Amino acid sequence: MIYPPIADLLEKIGTKDENGNIIPATRYSLAIIVSKRARELGNDENSALSGDYDEAMLEAIDEINKGKIKVVSHYNHDEEK
């Protein structure tokens, strides 16, 4: 079994609807978020993970799982109308 389960990660970066129900994110968005955070960690010269992108990816997944990463959407539904 993969730890943490992908479904758990998708819920952690998901959004909430008007009733407060969690809408899980897509696998694509999870991949993008993990890769962007891993790139940040791997490019940080002051980090112990500098240049080690495999370890940086694992750290990014761990940060999401622990709730250290919050995803903010810049999408505005009012602009569609």
Secondary structure, 3 states (H helix, E strand, C coil): CCCCCHHHHHHHCCEECCCCCEECCCHHHHHHHHHHHHHHHHHCCCCCCCCCHHHHHHHHHHHHHCCCCCCCCCCCHHHHC
